[in-house]
Structures are given as C-alpha cells and as structure tokens.
Amino acid sequence: VKLLILPALFTPNLKNGRISIVHLFEVLQMVVNETHNQADLPPSEHIMLTNPWKSWRQRYQMFSRSGTEEELRDTITLSKNVIVQCIYVDGTPSSCGSKFNGNKEDFPSVPYSYLDFNDGKCKTGSGHIENYHDIYQVYFLDLLDLALEKDYVRGKLAAYLNKLIDLGVAGFRVDACKHMWPGDLTNVYGRLKTLNTKWFPSGTKPFIYQEVIDLGGEPIKASEYYGLARVTEFKHSAKLGTVVRKWDGEKLSYLKNWGEGWGFMPSDRGLVFVDNHDNQRGHGAGGASVPTFWDSRLYKIVAGLMLAHPYGVTRVMSSYRWDRKNVNGKVIVIRMTGWALQAFLMDPLSYPINPDSTCGDNWVCEHRWRTFRNVVNGQPLSNWWDNGNNQIAFSHGSKGFIVINNDDWTLKAGNFVAKLCKRQQSDIVSLQDKNLHKTRNDHSCLWRSRL
C-alpha cells in the first residue's frame, strides 16, 4: 500500500507552471486578493489562551478567530475561482486543543477520552521529553500526546483531513513530525482521499510536507520520513545564512554544488525556505545564522538565490514588521501599529497595496517580490561562474540568469553578463531595486547586491 499510494504525496499539485508555496502567516481573507497560486494556512484546533500576545497559537482550529468553517470554505472557493489554485493546511495531528477538560483528557467534540492519549506509556516521571533519544510517547511543549497507534485515533485524524480535502485544499503541512512514529503517519496518510475533482484531476493525491528538524547529530533523522512525503530541509536555511554572513570562512563560490552536494536530503524529497515565523521571533532551527526580513540586504540575496536554484520545492515566507529588541538573545515584542497590530491580536485583515505593488502598514509581503523561479522552470542550471570569493552567476538554459555580489567591491561582469543579457528580455530584479546598479553598457553589479 505504501509504495502504491504515498509517492503522489511528494507532488505539490501546482498549476499554470507555478512551482513555489507562500507561507502567509496570520493572513487569511486577503488570499483571494492575491495573484499567487498556492498558500499555506492553519485551520485546525487550538488551545484556549488568554494571553493575546500568543494569539497565533489559537489559529489552529476549523472554527477560530480567523474565521468559521463556512468562511474557510468560502475562502477556498473564492480563491480557486480567481488564481490561488492550491491551499495547504497546517496541522499538528499528535496534539489537541479547543474546548476541553485537559485534566480529564476529555474532548467531547471529537470525541477523545483519556484512553486515546499516551499518558500511561510515558517512560519519564514528568511525562515530558527528558531523553531526546526517546521522544515519541511524551508531552511535546506541554501538549497532550495522542496515541497514534490506535486505529480509532488514526481514523479520526484521517476524517478531519479528508473533510478539508472535500473543502478543496491541495495538501497539508504536518507539524512536529519527529515526535510521531513514521509508521503511524504512514497509516494516516494512506487513509486520505484523492483531491476534490471540482478543482483537481481525478485520482490526484494531496501534497504533504512534514516538519522534521534535523540539523545533524540528532537521534531522529529526517531520512526516516523520506518515504512518506516531502520533508523540510532546515540545513538549507542554516547553511545559506552561514554562507552569506561569511561565517566560518564560507563563500558564495562554494555553492557550485549546492543542494545534495552539501549533504542535504534528495531534491525530490526536500522542501526549502529561507526562514519561518519562529526564526523571525528569535528562536527556531538554525539559530542566528538564518536571515529574516530584519536583515533586508542579506535576505534579498538568499531569497533570490533560493528561488534561482533548482533544489527542492521552495516556500516563500510572507511577514509583517513590528518593533522589537533583543534581550539576552531573545526577541522581545515592543509594540505593533496599524493593521499589523490588529492581525497579530485578533483580526486577519487585508493589507494595503501601494502603487509600486509593495505593501503598507508594516506588511513585508515577500511573496510580492519579483518573480524568477516560474520563468525558468524546467531549465537546467548552467554557465556557473564565480570569482573564487563571494561573486557568483549562473543561468537556467536560455530563459534567465542571476548575478550575486556579496563582496565589498563592484563586480564588473563584462562579456560574461553581456553574453547572457543578449538572450534576455528584461532585468526583472533591478528594475525597481535601489540596491543595484546596472546599465546595458557596463553590466556592473555593485557590492553586496544581486542582479
């Protein structure tokens, strides 16, 4: 069954030549106003919190402050009637939330009882992870741990995911997979329906990508999940950040064999990204090396490189900006203003779009930056050039090329770029990018920039 059913879970089901996913954090209703083909949203259940600064945790339910089930259905329908063809749902299948009696482990709306949790199987006195070589049947971040080996629990989880498939979603991001046995997940995935034929070809299976943090040296290996569905490659973010920051003697020129040559998972198994919402808030895998929108120049360089390189399925973060400060390495939220404040606390309101297509009111809107990956899709990486340090360039066949200069002096590409430019219609990056200087005569790329 695994060999016959699961391979389809690796395919993102994207349409119209699109090959990237957008992580729209805390934004829902504006999805229908965007012109992108796929979005990542969290509709599952949540714990009830009274602390408004942790309100994002309460987005994880079908009925939440982000909207009702009916509004979710309408959003999916409206999105598909315009151009957002693929919506992926973010879920944590091993844990529970919403209205319940946590002390008695009573979840009547499912229903789950104390018999459906792993309490009696925990090998630690506290029930929490005390030995990271044994992390499956314990509490993760104080969350109750479902007994995924039970057929009843597996059936309930599959029924929930199948309901979302009926609504029209294209797939799922599965959170905290390293705390769930691969065999249990295989069973749940194998129960999933094919996608709704109103929007997808008959027989299409949902796309699944699994969050598995494996930076090396960990007891739970990402490779244990390769056979199930796509897996997040966190080493991509961490290593890319180290390279552009020039830590440990790393250089852009070393990226000639970027991807599997750096010890990453196979490209057809990996999903990659520059950062996520955890990194932006001072924690998360990869640590301080991972660039975020706070590192504006570096972030644009690594985002451009990720989208220009053919490795893996790419996911673009879409963020909002807030005032912050660092206290002992921790990011502390000072205050938010405008629409960002409202979205963070309560309402998933739409952001304003400026005349130049950027976003206002502190929304970063990385997903509205210049396109490149879709244009060169299907073309092999070729014509690699580097200066032995931090200036690189490469093309994708005859469809496009990128030049990146992270050195402290201007790159004079000369005939190399001139030859590539003859095949191009326009410079899609620097048309409105003040960080770049380029003319058709000298084809120069200023220090620490990209073209």
ABEGO torsion letter per residue (X at the ends): XAAAAAAAAABAGBBGGBABBBBBBGBAAAAAABABABBBBBABBBBBBABAAAAAAAABBABBAAEBAAAAAAAAAAAAABABABBBBBBBAABBBEBBBAAAGBBAAOBBBAAABAAAABABAAGBBABAABAABBBBGGBBBBBAABAAAAAAAAAAAAAAAAAGBAEBBBBGAAABBAAAAAAAAAABBBBBAAABBBGBBBBBBBBBBBAEGBABBAAAAAAABBBBBAAAAAAAAAAAAGBGGBBAAAAAABEAAAGBBBAAABBBBABBAAAAAGBEBGEAABBBAABAAAAAAAAAAAAABABEBBBBBBBBBBBBBBBGGBBBBABBBEAAAAAAAABBBBBBBBAAGBBBGGBAGAAABBBAAAAABGBBBBGBBBAGBABBBBBBEAABBBBBBABABBBBAEAAAAAAAAABABBAAAAABAABBBBAAAGBBBBGBBX
